[in-house]
Amino acid sequence: METEVSPTETNTEAYVPIHSNDPLPSGEDRMQLKELMDLCTNLSNKVLDLENEVIEIKSSHKAKIEELESRVEKLEEENMSLTKDHKIFNTRVESLTINKTIVTWFMKMSMQDVPNAGVKEVAKEIVKVIEISKIIVVEVSTAGGELNAANEKPVSAAPTNITTAQPSEATKTTIDITTAPKAKG
């Protein structure tokens, strides 16, 4: 008995594939393959998106770091300027103290040498002016800020010349009182 084998029909009961080049030969399996390929494509796109996001984060962090470094430099420059201003202020206070000492000495000398009451009054006025200017400097420094009434431009006072002796012995004491607060910018 011979069995006839049809070229179009296969006997599924007796057919067992040994090796096949197609790993998923059925139609259902082919749909799963398409889904797997879509999933792989989606995952690849997500990886690319994450890489781009990391690059953006790095660049934004770099920009923020540069901004902060610039701010630190500005603050250091401002600190150096304030330190310089503090030294200048201390020098001015010391100068006022020295001027007061000099004026006191001139006052004592004028009282001893010259019996003129007008000279004594001028010397007393000089001492008062120096004391008042010293108080103003201390109050401005303790105010902690720059004072400027109505945001007007500061005007500096001209040096005041005061003669403390007779015209024949002209001795000049120059007192420079400048109160010129800086305008905030």
Backbone bond lengths (Angstrom), bond angles and torsions (degrees), N, CA, C in turn:
res aa  C-N    CA-C-N  psi(-1)  N-CA   C-N-CA  omega(-1)  CA-C   N-CA-C  phi
1 M - - - 1.383 - - 1.494 112.19 -
2 E 1.124 109.42 128.48 1.460 118.92 -177.54 1.502 109.16 -107.54
3 T 1.240 116.60 137.08 1.453 120.56 176.96 1.510 108.76 -98.16
4 E 1.247 110.29 137.27 1.459 114.81 178.17 1.523 108.75 -92.06
5 V 1.270 113.02 139.15 1.470 119.69 -179.82 1.508 106.94 -115.19
6 S 1.268 114.42 123.26 1.453 120.05 179.24 1.531 108.74 -85.79
7 P 1.333 116.83 136.33 1.473 118.40 -179.44 1.524 112.95 -71.25
8 T 1.294 120.48 -20.03 1.455 121.96 -177.64 1.515 112.62 -99.38
9 E 1.260 119.18 -27.03 1.445 122.20 -178.68 1.514 109.81 -101.67
10 T 1.313 113.42 144.92 1.462 118.01 176.05 1.512 108.36 -120.91
11 N 1.244 114.83 145.84 1.446 120.14 178.07 1.526 106.78 -86.27
12 T 1.316 117.27 106.87 1.457 121.54 -175.11 1.515 111.95 -71.39
13 E 1.298 117.52 -27.30 1.448 119.29 -179.84 1.514 111.15 -69.39
14 A 1.261 117.40 -37.27 1.449 120.75 -175.98 1.522 112.30 -95.80
15 Y 1.356 116.96 -8.17 1.479 119.45 -175.04 1.520 110.11 -89.31
16 V 1.307 116.16 120.71 1.456 122.44 175.18 1.526 106.31 -132.02
17 P 1.320 116.94 114.00 1.467 117.47 -179.57 1.521 110.18 -71.68
18 I 1.288 116.04 139.83 1.453 120.68 179.59 1.523 109.13 -91.45
19 H 1.304 116.24 -61.24 1.464 121.05 177.98 1.509 108.03 -135.33
20 S 1.319 114.51 143.43 1.448 117.64 -179.43 1.516 108.68 -140.61
21 N 1.310 116.10 145.06 1.463 120.69 176.25 1.526 110.97 -79.27
22 D 1.285 118.33 -23.21 1.461 122.80 178.99 1.525 108.04 -92.10
23 P 1.364 118.23 108.36 1.453 118.66 -176.27 1.526 112.70 -69.46
24 L 1.313 117.24 -26.55 1.462 120.55 -179.72 1.531 108.64 -126.46
25 P 1.321 118.74 81.82 1.460 120.57 -173.40 1.515 114.48 -75.67
26 S 1.302 119.76 -22.05 1.462 119.27 -175.96 1.521 110.68 -83.93
27 G 1.307 119.06 161.36 1.459 124.32 -179.52 1.518 112.11 -66.49
28 E 1.317 117.45 -35.85 1.453 121.62 178.95 1.524 110.02 -63.99
29 D 1.289 115.45 -42.04 1.457 120.60 179.01 1.525 110.91 -65.43
30 R 1.314 117.29 -35.27 1.461 120.37 179.01 1.530 110.11 -63.71
31 M 1.307 118.84 -36.15 1.447 121.57 178.29 1.526 110.18 -67.38
32 Q 1.282 117.77 -38.24 1.454 120.95 176.65 1.527 110.53 -64.62
33 L 1.305 116.82 -37.21 1.463 120.65 177.78 1.519 110.15 -62.92
34 K 1.332 117.39 -42.42 1.465 121.03 178.69 1.527 109.98 -63.25
35 E 1.340 116.13 -42.20 1.461 119.61 178.12 1.525 111.16 -62.95
36 L 1.318 117.19 -40.87 1.466 121.15 178.04 1.531 111.27 -63.84
37 M 1.313 116.26 -39.73 1.472 119.56 178.61 1.530 110.23 -66.30
38 D 1.341 117.14 -40.73 1.467 120.66 176.78 1.529 110.63 -63.07
39 L 1.324 115.93 -42.81 1.459 120.70 178.39 1.532 110.77 -61.52
40 C 1.311 116.16 -43.61 1.472 120.68 178.42 1.527 110.72 -62.52
41 T 1.318 117.26 -41.75 1.467 121.53 178.33 1.524 110.35 -63.66
42 N 1.329 116.25 -44.38 1.471 120.04 178.61 1.524 111.31 -61.81
43 L 1.326 116.49 -43.71 1.465 119.99 178.87 1.529 111.28 -63.61
44 S 1.320 116.69 -40.77 1.472 120.23 177.59 1.525 110.66 -62.04
45 N 1.337 116.30 -41.40 1.468 119.94 178.16 1.530 111.17 -64.51
46 K 1.342 116.22 -39.99 1.464 119.35 178.30 1.524 110.92 -64.53
47 V 1.321 117.00 -39.91 1.469 120.66 177.52 1.525 109.92 -61.54
48 L 1.323 117.38 -44.34 1.471 120.81 178.34 1.526 110.89 -63.03
49 D 1.338 116.47 -41.44 1.467 120.12 178.06 1.526 111.00 -62.17
50 L 1.333 116.29 -42.94 1.466 119.88 178.70 1.532 111.54 -64.73
51 E 1.322 116.72 -39.68 1.469 119.75 177.19 1.528 110.52 -62.47
52 N 1.335 116.78 -42.83 1.466 120.16 177.72 1.526 111.05 -63.79
53 E 1.331 116.22 -39.73 1.462 120.36 178.99 1.530 110.71 -64.08
54 V 1.325 116.74 -40.39 1.467 120.64 177.59 1.525 110.22 -62.83
55 I 1.311 116.93 -41.90 1.471 120.90 178.38 1.525 110.11 -62.48
56 E 1.340 117.32 -43.28 1.468 120.93 178.31 1.525 111.33 -63.50
57 I 1.324 116.77 -41.82 1.467 120.64 179.38 1.520 110.13 -63.31
58 K 1.330 116.11 -43.88 1.467 119.44 179.32 1.524 110.87 -61.69
59 S 1.326 117.07 -43.42 1.466 119.13 -178.94 1.525 111.09 -68.32
60 S 1.335 117.77 -37.80 1.470 119.15 178.36 1.527 110.55 -68.65
61 H 1.336 117.52 -37.71 1.461 120.19 176.26 1.527 110.59 -65.15
62 K 1.318 116.10 -39.38 1.463 119.88 178.63 1.527 110.07 -63.15
63 A 1.333 116.75 -43.06 1.469 120.43 178.39 1.526 110.66 -63.84
64 K 1.325 117.17 -41.06 1.466 121.21 179.45 1.529 110.28 -65.07
65 I 1.327 117.05 -40.99 1.467 121.21 178.19 1.521 110.17 -62.79
66 E 1.335 117.10 -44.04 1.466 120.60 178.32 1.527 110.55 -62.25
67 E 1.332 116.77 -40.72 1.466 120.85 178.80 1.532 110.48 -63.00
68 L 1.328 116.38 -43.85 1.463 120.32 179.64 1.528 111.59 -67.21
69 E 1.341 117.15 -38.24 1.465 119.87 177.06 1.521 110.33 -63.37
70 S 1.325 116.77 -40.89 1.464 120.93 177.23 1.520 110.22 -62.45
71 R 1.315 116.49 -41.88 1.470 120.86 179.37 1.529 110.82 -64.43
72 V 1.335 116.33 -40.36 1.468 120.57 177.83 1.528 109.97 -61.86
73 E 1.344 116.43 -43.27 1.467 119.79 178.84 1.528 110.70 -60.97
74 K 1.329 117.05 -43.70 1.469 120.47 179.23 1.519 110.89 -62.81
75 L 1.337 116.54 -42.41 1.463 119.92 179.35 1.527 111.30 -65.69
76 E 1.333 117.04 -37.64 1.465 119.84 177.24 1.528 110.58 -65.16
77 E 1.345 116.61 -41.64 1.467 119.89 177.32 1.527 110.41 -63.04
78 E 1.329 116.62 -42.88 1.464 120.62 179.18 1.527 110.23 -63.83
79 N 1.323 116.60 -39.96 1.460 120.80 178.65 1.525 110.43 -63.59
80 M 1.340 116.37 -41.65 1.466 119.54 178.01 1.520 109.85 -63.37
81 S 1.335 116.60 -40.70 1.461 120.95 178.92 1.523 110.66 -63.90
82 L 1.339 116.73 -43.64 1.463 120.24 179.24 1.524 110.91 -65.31
83 T 1.326 116.74 -37.48 1.462 120.18 177.29 1.523 109.64 -63.37
84 K 1.337 115.43 -42.25 1.467 119.93 178.51 1.532 109.69 -63.48
85 D 1.351 116.81 -44.97 1.467 120.62 178.32 1.525 111.00 -61.21
86 H 1.330 116.81 -38.30 1.462 121.12 178.89 1.528 110.12 -63.48
87 K 1.328 116.67 -42.56 1.469 120.14 178.54 1.524 110.18 -64.15
88 I 1.345 116.50 -42.14 1.468 120.24 179.02 1.525 109.51 -63.43
89 F 1.335 117.41 -42.48 1.463 121.28 179.18 1.522 110.34 -60.79
90 N 1.336 116.89 -46.00 1.466 119.90 178.80 1.523 110.94 -61.19
91 T 1.342 116.37 -38.31 1.459 120.10 177.79 1.522 109.98 -63.61
92 R 1.336 117.25 -40.48 1.468 120.41 179.11 1.523 110.98 -64.35
93 V 1.319 117.22 -42.17 1.461 120.31 179.22 1.523 109.61 -63.87
94 E 1.343 116.74 -43.84 1.461 119.87 177.28 1.521 110.13 -62.41
95 S 1.348 116.26 -39.17 1.462 120.46 178.92 1.524 110.41 -62.96
96 L 1.347 116.89 -41.33 1.462 119.67 177.77 1.526 110.77 -62.64
97 T 1.314 116.92 -40.11 1.461 120.69 178.60 1.523 110.25 -64.35
98 I 1.324 116.00 -42.92 1.468 119.97 178.52 1.523 109.95 -64.60
99 N 1.345 116.46 -43.45 1.469 119.42 178.35 1.522 111.02 -60.67
100 K 1.325 116.72 -40.44 1.460 119.89 178.92 1.530 109.69 -62.91
101 T 1.316 116.85 -42.07 1.465 120.73 178.77 1.526 110.58 -61.97
102 I 1.327 115.97 -43.42 1.468 120.07 179.95 1.523 110.24 -64.29
103 V 1.326 116.69 -44.93 1.464 120.28 -179.30 1.523 110.13 -64.21
104 T 1.328 116.47 -40.78 1.468 119.47 177.50 1.524 110.12 -60.53
105 W 1.306 116.15 -42.51 1.461 120.51 178.71 1.541 110.20 -62.82
106 F 1.368 115.92 -45.42 1.470 119.13 178.11 1.525 110.54 -62.04
107 M 1.332 116.51 -38.56 1.453 120.18 179.95 1.532 110.14 -63.00
108 K 1.316 116.41 -44.84 1.464 119.71 178.85 1.526 110.57 -63.07
109 M 1.335 115.14 -42.49 1.465 119.17 -179.23 1.531 110.46 -66.05
110 S 1.324 116.56 -41.75 1.463 118.79 -178.49 1.521 111.02 -68.06
111 M 1.327 117.41 -32.91 1.462 119.92 178.56 1.526 111.02 -70.58
112 Q 1.307 116.26 -31.76 1.458 119.44 -179.30 1.525 111.19 -80.46
113 D 1.335 115.69 -43.63 1.461 119.90 -172.61 1.522 112.99 -84.03
114 V 1.317 116.90 -39.27 1.457 120.65 -172.30 1.524 108.77 -116.89
115 P 1.318 117.15 122.81 1.458 119.36 -179.86 1.528 113.03 -82.13
116 N 1.308 118.41 8.63 1.459 122.81 -177.00 1.534 109.90 -71.47
117 A 1.328 118.08 123.27 1.463 123.24 -178.45 1.524 111.47 -68.87
118 G 1.347 117.82 -28.71 1.466 121.82 -179.86 1.518 111.51 -64.76
119 V 1.311 116.36 -38.87 1.465 120.46 179.76 1.524 109.75 -66.70
120 K 1.316 116.23 -38.79 1.461 119.98 179.39 1.530 110.43 -63.85
121 E 1.320 116.74 -40.53 1.462 120.76 179.13 1.532 111.16 -65.09
122 V 1.342 116.18 -41.82 1.468 120.35 178.83 1.523 109.80 -61.75
123 A 1.325 116.53 -43.05 1.465 120.36 179.73 1.525 110.49 -62.64
124 K 1.326 117.21 -40.43 1.463 120.48 178.07 1.531 110.74 -64.61
125 E 1.324 116.75 -39.35 1.463 120.99 177.95 1.527 110.73 -63.80
126 I 1.322 116.09 -38.82 1.470 119.91 178.76 1.523 109.61 -61.78
127 V 1.307 116.82 -45.04 1.465 120.69 179.42 1.528 110.01 -61.54
128 K 1.325 118.00 -41.91 1.463 121.38 178.79 1.525 111.06 -62.46
129 V 1.349 116.03 -44.62 1.468 120.19 -179.46 1.523 110.22 -61.02
130 I 1.317 116.52 -43.21 1.465 119.66 -179.47 1.524 110.39 -65.79
131 E 1.314 117.87 -42.13 1.461 120.37 179.10 1.523 111.23 -63.66
132 I 1.323 116.72 -42.31 1.467 120.38 178.99 1.523 110.33 -64.77
133 S 1.330 116.85 -43.62 1.469 119.22 179.92 1.520 110.79 -64.87
134 K 1.317 117.56 -35.50 1.459 120.64 177.50 1.527 110.39 -65.84
135 I 1.326 117.72 -41.14 1.466 121.51 177.78 1.523 109.89 -63.32
136 I 1.320 116.63 -42.00 1.469 120.61 179.28 1.518 110.02 -61.98
137 V 1.328 116.89 -44.63 1.464 120.39 -179.88 1.521 110.40 -61.82
138 V 1.318 117.85 -42.99 1.463 121.18 -179.86 1.526 110.44 -64.90
139 E 1.337 117.83 -43.15 1.463 120.49 -179.49 1.517 111.52 -66.44
140 V 1.321 117.19 -38.93 1.459 119.86 178.40 1.517 109.75 -66.59
141 S 1.326 117.41 -39.80 1.465 119.15 -178.85 1.517 111.59 -69.79
142 T 1.333 118.32 -33.71 1.466 119.71 179.20 1.513 111.99 -79.81
143 A 1.330 117.65 -16.58 1.465 119.71 176.99 1.517 109.93 -65.68
144 G 1.330 117.54 -24.98 1.452 121.57 173.91 1.508 114.67 78.78
145 G 1.266 119.98 1.94 1.453 121.22 -179.56 1.501 110.47 -144.70
146 E 1.292 113.85 179.62 1.449 119.36 179.20 1.517 108.26 -93.52
147 L 1.321 116.46 128.73 1.457 120.92 -177.61 1.520 109.39 -100.69
148 N 1.317 116.13 134.96 1.453 120.32 177.33 1.521 106.91 -155.58
149 A 1.310 116.63 111.00 1.460 120.91 -177.59 1.516 110.06 -71.50
150 A 1.298 116.34 125.96 1.471 124.32 175.08 1.519 112.88 57.56
151 N 1.315 118.33 28.01 1.465 123.19 177.90 1.523 112.94 52.33
152 E 1.321 116.71 37.97 1.451 120.46 178.11 1.514 109.42 -86.23
153 K 1.324 115.46 157.50 1.457 119.03 177.23 1.523 108.71 -69.81
154 P 1.332 116.97 138.80 1.460 119.23 -178.31 1.526 111.95 -68.71
155 V 1.309 114.81 144.75 1.461 121.25 178.04 1.511 106.71 -119.24
156 S 1.317 116.90 127.32 1.460 118.90 -179.85 1.523 109.22 -94.70
157 A 1.316 114.87 142.02 1.460 120.12 -179.59 1.522 109.46 -78.83
158 A 1.321 115.92 146.17 1.460 120.72 178.28 1.523 109.14 -74.67
159 P 1.330 118.98 152.46 1.461 120.89 177.75 1.531 110.57 -59.80
160 T 1.318 115.46 142.01 1.455 121.33 -179.20 1.523 108.64 -102.04
161 N 1.316 116.67 124.25 1.461 121.20 178.04 1.521 108.73 -100.77
162 I 1.318 115.76 128.26 1.458 120.80 179.60 1.520 107.86 -128.11
163 T 1.317 116.03 125.66 1.463 120.85 177.83 1.516 108.06 -90.88
164 T 1.336 116.48 129.70 1.461 119.85 -175.13 1.522 113.24 -115.52
165 A 1.308 118.31 15.17 1.466 120.09 179.21 1.518 109.01 -139.00
166 Q 1.322 115.86 177.00 1.459 120.10 178.43 1.520 108.78 -67.15
167 P 1.347 116.39 157.64 1.459 119.42 -177.60 1.526 113.41 -56.61
168 S 1.302 118.75 -27.90 1.463 119.40 -179.26 1.527 111.16 -74.71
169 E 1.320 117.11 -27.70 1.461 120.47 179.92 1.537 108.84 -114.53
170 A 1.301 118.08 62.09 1.459 122.08 -173.15 1.531 111.04 -65.83
171 T 1.313 114.94 107.52 1.461 121.49 174.61 1.520 106.27 -114.93
172 K 1.311 116.55 125.94 1.458 120.97 -176.23 1.518 109.94 -108.07
173 T 1.315 114.91 137.26 1.454 120.88 171.17 1.520 106.06 -120.32
174 T 1.310 116.40 119.93 1.457 120.44 -179.33 1.517 108.36 -101.44
175 I 1.309 115.34 125.00 1.457 121.05 177.55 1.514 106.56 -113.76
176 D 1.314 115.54 118.77 1.457 120.85 -179.12 1.520 107.63 -100.68
177 I 1.312 115.73 106.15 1.461 120.50 178.78 1.514 106.79 -111.19
178 T 1.311 115.32 106.17 1.462 119.00 177.80 1.511 107.66 -121.37
179 T 1.289 114.63 121.50 1.462 119.92 173.74 1.510 106.45 -120.07
180 A 1.295 115.30 89.54 1.452 120.43 -178.07 1.518 108.86 -122.38
181 P 1.319 117.55 88.28 1.465 118.88 179.63 1.522 110.39 -68.00
182 K 1.304 115.01 146.08 1.461 120.65 178.93 1.520 109.54 -80.25
183 A 1.311 115.44 143.63 1.468 119.85 177.01 1.518 108.51 -81.57
184 K 1.312 116.64 139.00 1.465 119.44 178.66 1.513 108.95 -72.33
185 G 1.318 115.15 140.46 1.446 118.61 -177.79 1.442 114.27 -120.33
